[in-house]
Amino acid sequence: MIESLLRLLALRPLLTIAIMGIPLLVLIVIGLAAIMLFKLLLFVVLPVAIGVWLLRRIFRGRPARSHEPVAEPVASV
């Protein structure tokens, strides 16, 4: 069975490419796309997210500057 399949694939190279080559090319393309998406996430999205988070954390604690005097709260009894 295997011997006849190998003989069939040896005699018909286009069939061999269709059976063996296309799935391998698809796997290679999917693997490269996954690697590129991981690199994009790691080197672009993650540093931007950390930078935004740090800037929000730094500037959130400061009170807004205004030219009006701040009124003291009135204690009610």
N, C-alpha and C positions, 0 to 999 in steps of 0.2 A: 504494500500500500504506500509506504513512505517512499520506496524506491521509484514507483511509478509517478508519484507526485513530484519528486525531484527531477525526474526525466522530463515531465511536462513543463515544469518551470524553466528548465535549462533550454528547451527547444523554443519556448515562446518568451522572449525577454520582456516584451511589453506587458504581458500578463504578470510576469514576476514583479515588474515595477508597480503595477496596479495593486497587486496583493501585498507586497512587502514594503514598497516605498512610500505610498501615500499615508498609511497609518504612522510610519516613522516620522514623516515630515510634519504631520499634524501634532504628534507628541513633542517634536522639537519646537514648533511654533508656540504651542501652549506653554511649554517650559520657559521659553525666552520671554513671553508676555508676562508670565507670573514673576519672573526675576525683575523685569523692568518695573512692574507695578510695586513690587516690594521695595526697590530702590527709590522710586518716587515717593512712596510713603515714608521711608526712613530718612531720606535726605532733603525732602522738600516740605511735606505736610507736617511731619513731627516737629522740626525746628520752628516753623511758623506758628504752630499751635502753642509750643512752649514759650515763644516770644510774646505772643498775645496774652497768654496766661500771666506771664511775669509782669508785663506792662499794666495789665488790669489790677494785679495784686499790689503793685507799687503805687499806682495813682488812685486807687480806691480809698485808701486810708486818709488822704489829704482832704481837708475841708475846702469847699469852693471859696475862692477869694471874692469878696464883694466890698464895695466902697461904703456900704451902709453899716452903721454900728449894729452889733448883734444885741438884741434885747434880752435882758435877763428873764428867766422864767419866773412867773409869779406863783408864790406858794399859796395854795388855797386850803382853807381849813374846813 
